[in-house]
Amino acid sequence: MSNESTAMQCEAARPLVPAYLDGEVSEAQAAPLRQHLLACPACRGVAQDGKVLRRWFEDGAAAEVRVPRSEERRVGKECRSRW
């Protein structure tokens, strides 16, 4: 973000977004992050993408993904050989 008047910069904001979306940041961290997200379209987009991905998982879309049996056997065999 090029606006130098914004208290929080993108480099500090982006790593906080996943924890913010999970409700795992303190209010002391959340308040400046919210202000940054309001001012920065790029970081706001990162947060929106995170929300979309979270909804995808919560709606069970991920449960519809089927792993081919041959791939399941291959991965299982590889894991067993490493232990």
C-alpha positions as CSV (number, residue, x, y, z in Angstrom):
1,M,0.0,0.0,0.0
2,S,1.4,3.4,-0.9
3,N,-0.5,5.5,1.6
4,E,2.1,6.3,4.3
5,S,-0.5,7.8,6.6
6,T,-1.9,4.4,7.3
7,A,-0.7,3.2,10.8
8,M,-0.3,-0.4,9.8
9,Q,1.6,-1.4,6.7
10,C,0.7,-4.3,4.4
11,E,3.8,-6.3,5.5
12,A,2.4,-6.2,9.1
13,A,-1.2,-6.6,8.1
14,R,-1.2,-9.6,5.8
15,P,0.2,-12.2,8.2
16,L,-2.5,-11.2,10.7
17,V,-5.4,-11.8,8.3
18,P,-5.9,-15.5,8.8
19,A,-5.8,-15.2,12.6
20,Y,-8.1,-12.2,12.4
21,L,-10.6,-14.2,10.4
22,D,-10.4,-17.0,13.0
23,G,-11.0,-14.5,15.8
24,E,-7.6,-15.2,17.2
25,V,-6.2,-11.7,17.5
26,S,-6.5,-9.4,20.4
27,E,-8.5,-6.2,20.0
28,A,-5.2,-4.3,20.2
29,Q,-4.2,-6.1,17.0
30,A,-7.6,-6.2,15.4
31,A,-8.4,-2.5,15.6
32,P,-5.5,-1.2,13.5
33,L,-5.9,-4.2,11.1
34,R,-9.5,-3.3,10.5
35,Q,-8.5,0.3,9.8
36,H,-5.8,-0.9,7.4
37,L,-8.3,-3.2,5.6
38,L,-10.7,-0.3,5.2
39,A,-7.9,1.8,3.6
40,C,-6.1,-0.9,1.6
41,P,-7.9,-2.6,-1.3
42,A,-5.1,-5.2,-1.8
43,C,-5.1,-6.4,1.8
44,R,-8.9,-6.2,1.9
45,G,-8.8,-8.5,-1.1
46,V,-6.6,-11.0,0.8
47,A,-9.1,-10.9,3.7
48,Q,-12.1,-11.5,1.3
49,D,-10.3,-14.4,-0.4
50,G,-9.7,-15.9,3.0
51,K,-13.4,-15.6,3.8
52,V,-14.4,-17.3,0.5
53,L,-12.0,-20.1,1.2
54,R,-13.3,-20.5,4.7
55,R,-16.9,-20.7,3.5
56,W,-15.9,-23.3,0.9
57,F,-14.5,-25.5,3.6
58,E,-17.4,-24.8,6.1
59,D,-20.0,-25.6,3.4
60,G,-18.5,-29.0,2.9
61,A,-17.3,-28.5,-0.6
62,A,-14.0,-30.0,0.4
63,A,-15.8,-33.2,1.4
64,E,-16.8,-33.7,-2.2
65,V,-13.2,-34.1,-3.4
66,R,-12.5,-37.8,-4.0
67,V,-9.0,-39.1,-4.1
68,P,-8.5,-41.9,-6.6
69,R,-7.9,-45.3,-4.9
70,S,-4.6,-45.7,-6.8
71,E,-3.3,-42.4,-5.4
72,E,-4.5,-43.3,-1.9
73,R,-2.5,-46.5,-2.1
74,R,0.6,-44.8,-3.5
75,V,0.6,-42.1,-0.7
76,G,-0.1,-44.7,2.0
77,K,2.8,-46.9,0.7
78,E,5.1,-43.9,0.6
79,C,4.2,-42.8,4.2
80,R,4.7,-46.3,5.5
81,S,8.2,-46.5,3.9
82,R,9.3,-43.3,5.7
83,W,8.4,-44.7,9.1
